[in-house]
Amino acid sequence: MFGIVVGAAIGAFAQRFYSSPKGKKMKHKACCKLNKMRDKAEEVLYSVKEKAEDIGSEVADKTEEVADKVANKAEQLADNASSFAHRNKFH
């Protein structure tokens, strides 16, 4: 029972405080801080997305470069095998 009375008293005090000009000012400051934190979080998220896209592009470019090198090597091997077959009449 004592806990209920104490809880009710604290609740009444908090309600009265937040209704006062000082409480409203504190509430406004808290809202401003939370909005700034949200804005900063959105900036960080946007930055992370941009960096991920940049890294994805870099990976795609490197993959294309490696694929081109592999294709060139395969073409060289095919040409070498063809030349070898012609020289040794394996065709």
Secondary structure, DSSP 8 states (H G I E B T S, - for coil): -HHHHHHHHHHHHHHHHHHSHHHHHHHHHHHHHHHHHHHHHHHHHHHHHHHHHHHHHHHHHHHHHHHHHHHHHHHHHHHHHHHHHHHHT--
